[in-house]
Amino acid sequence: MMSTRRNTSSGINAEYGAPADDYDAKCSLTIPIARPLAPKKLGKKLFKVAKSSSKAKCIRRGVKDVAKAIRKGEKGFVVIAGDISPIDVISHLPVLCEEHKIPYCYVPARLDLGQAIGSNTPCSTILITKNDEYKEKYKQWYQRRVRDFASSLHQLRFTSC
């Protein structure tokens, strides 16, 4: 079994066998349902918000905890790792988010998501809730994500017909 840790001396991600910062290589390893996938620039902003929310203790991590928080009515936005196997583990989360009108997006690697929240273990999904400590970052990301999500849905409606 391969290690999921990043080899810092050579800059190689041992799990993927690709350079640790190669975004395109990580995107090619995502699952087929990983849409909308955050672009590289938006992903970096997202990781900054996740780090701030983790320090403020306003984050839910893990599929079970995130699903429970959404069902109980917590608001925020959900970030899902795009390299989860088997897909069945996270396949219900986008539907749950859409039912509760919570924006969500995918990032290419669960290892990066775990590191963004300050964890040594990879994380499959997180729910970031609103807090005053990182209000500006949250607001900026949230507005951009909702705008991008609405435009992608608009394109899908007209291209799929």
Order of alpha helices (4+ residues) and beta strands (2+ residues): beta-beta-beta-alpha-alpha-beta-alpha-beta-alpha-beta-alpha-beta-alpha
